[in-house]
């Protein structure tokens, strides 16, 4: 599965509101949907801040786990002329909405940034491109530790040296799972947090709390270094096993 559609490839169609779509998809599969509502404006603003830091030059940007496009709509107006945005979304219904969004977006008319929607998993994205910024909306705490390690390793592989990965994690999920989840599920969640903590120690450049979101969230920025440290090389070696 690696369907790709570029901007202005299809005419837009009328679709259900985003909130309803999220609820339906969460009921189908919370593992790939990851939330009961789209990201709020404040969270989208925090996630796209690396683009504002480099607004004067063309950028190569990847958005993974775009959902219905709440963050995509914040990304597109920040793309300077000559930029490229690749949007990766595995859910076929979300991918269809994203294609409609791209086809109708006024910022993408004429000599403008190029945008492509890929219906696939980021681990399976077939590309030789490297990115200045990766924005992740994937529900990492819903995956296994092995899956999370592979996804994070793939992100680092796809970044240019010096490139930035930005992603979010909801506040309070550990406490909530401790109260409601089985022991096996609680252990899985703890193991995922340990994987993410290792990447944060090796690559994080900042963390911000977005209270004006439902639920509130931390936004992390991780940077691929120009030359890896020994700690970072060990992380990559472990992910490759």
CORRA-V675467 format. One record per residue. N is the residue number from 0. RES is the residue in three letters. SS is DSSP state (~ for helix, > for strand, _ for the rest). D_LAST is the distance of its C-alpha to the last C-alpha in whole Angstrom. Layout:
n = (N N)
res = (RES RES)
ss = (SS SS)
d_last = (D_LAST D_LAST)
This chain:
n = (0 1 2 3 4 5 6 7 8 9 10 11 12 13 14 15 16 17 18 19 20 21 22 23 24 25 26 27 28 29 30 31 32 33 34 35 36 37 38 39 40 41 42 43 44 45 46 47 48 49 50 51 52 53 54 55 56 57 58 59 60 61 62 63 64 65 66 67 68 69 70 71 72 73 74 75 76 77 78 79 80 81 82 83 84 85 86 87 88 89 90 91 92 93 94 95 96 97 98 99 100 101 102 103 104 105 106 107 108 109 110 111 112 113 114 115 116 117 118 119 120 121 122 123 124 125 126 127 128 129 130 131 132 133 134 135 136 137 138 139 140 141 142 143 144 145 146 147 148 149 150 151 152 153 154 155 156 157 158 159 160 161 162 163 164 165 166 167 168 169 170 171 172 173 174 175 176 177 178 179 180 181 182 183 184 185 186 187 188 189 190 191 192 193 194 195 196 197 198 199 200 201 202 203 204 205 206 207 208 209 210 211 212 213 214 215 216 217 218 219 220 221 222 223 224 225 226 227 228 229 230 231 232 233 234 235 236 237 238 239 240)
res = (UNK UNK UNK UNK UNK UNK UNK UNK UNK UNK UNK UNK UNK UNK UNK UNK UNK UNK UNK UNK UNK UNK UNK UNK UNK UNK UNK UNK UNK UNK UNK UNK UNK UNK UNK UNK UNK UNK UNK UNK UNK UNK UNK UNK UNK UNK UNK UNK UNK UNK UNK UNK UNK UNK UNK UNK UNK UNK UNK UNK UNK UNK UNK UNK UNK UNK UNK UNK UNK UNK UNK UNK UNK UNK UNK UNK UNK UNK UNK UNK UNK UNK UNK UNK UNK UNK UNK UNK UNK UNK UNK UNK UNK UNK UNK UNK UNK UNK UNK UNK UNK UNK UNK UNK UNK UNK UNK UNK UNK UNK UNK UNK UNK UNK UNK UNK UNK UNK UNK UNK UNK UNK UNK UNK UNK UNK UNK UNK UNK UNK UNK UNK UNK UNK UNK UNK UNK UNK UNK UNK UNK UNK UNK UNK UNK UNK UNK UNK UNK UNK UNK UNK UNK UNK UNK UNK UNK UNK UNK UNK UNK UNK UNK UNK UNK UNK UNK UNK UNK UNK UNK UNK UNK UNK UNK UNK UNK UNK UNK UNK UNK UNK UNK UNK UNK UNK UNK UNK UNK UNK UNK UNK UNK UNK UNK UNK UNK UNK UNK UNK UNK UNK UNK UNK UNK UNK UNK UNK UNK UNK UNK UNK UNK UNK UNK UNK UNK UNK UNK UNK UNK UNK UNK UNK UNK UNK UNK UNK UNK UNK UNK UNK UNK UNK UNK UNK UNK UNK UNK UNK UNK)
ss = (_ _ > > > > _ _ _ _ _ _ _ _ _ _ _ ~ ~ ~ ~ ~ ~ ~ ~ ~ ~ ~ _ ~ ~ ~ ~ _ _ _ _ _ _ _ ~ ~ ~ ~ ~ ~ ~ _ ~ ~ ~ ~ ~ _ _ _ _ _ _ > > > > > _ _ _ _ _ ~ ~ ~ ~ ~ ~ ~ _ _ _ _ _ _ _ > > > > > _ _ _ ~ ~ ~ ~ ~ ~ ~ ~ ~ ~ ~ ~ ~ _ ~ ~ ~ _ _ _ _ _ > > > > > > _ _ ~ ~ ~ _ _ _ _ _ _ > > > > > > _ _ _ ~ ~ ~ _ _ ~ ~ ~ ~ ~ ~ ~ ~ ~ ~ ~ ~ ~ ~ > > > > > > > > > > > > _ _ ~ ~ ~ ~ ~ ~ ~ ~ _ _ ~ ~ ~ ~ ~ ~ ~ ~ ~ ~ ~ ~ ~ ~ ~ ~ ~ ~ ~ ~ ~ > > > > > > > _ _ _ _ _ _ > > > > > > > _ _ _ _ _ _ ~ ~ ~ ~ ~ ~ ~ ~ ~ ~ ~ _)
d_last = (24 25 28 30 33 35 37 41 40 41 44 43 44 45 43 43 42 39 39 40 37 35 37 36 33 32 34 32 28 28 24 24 28 27 30 34 35 34 34 37 39 38 34 34 36 33 30 32 33 31 33 36 35 35 38 40 37 35 32 29 28 25 26 23 25 28 30 34 34 35 33 33 37 37 34 36 40 38 36 39 40 38 35 32 30 28 28 25 26 25 28 30 33 32 31 35 36 34 36 39 39 38 40 43 42 45 43 41 44 45 44 41 37 35 33 31 30 27 27 23 20 18 15 17 20 21 22 22 24 23 24 26 26 24 25 23 25 22 23 20 21 22 18 15 13 10 12 14 10 10 13 14 11 13 16 16 15 18 20 23 22 25 24 24 22 25 24 26 26 29 31 32 29 28 31 32 29 30 34 33 29 29 27 24 24 25 22 19 21 21 17 17 20 17 14 17 19 16 16 20 20 18 20 23 26 28 29 32 34 35 38 40 37 37 35 35 31 29 28 26 25 22 23 20 22 23 21 18 19 17 16 15 13 11 10 9 7 5 6 4 0)
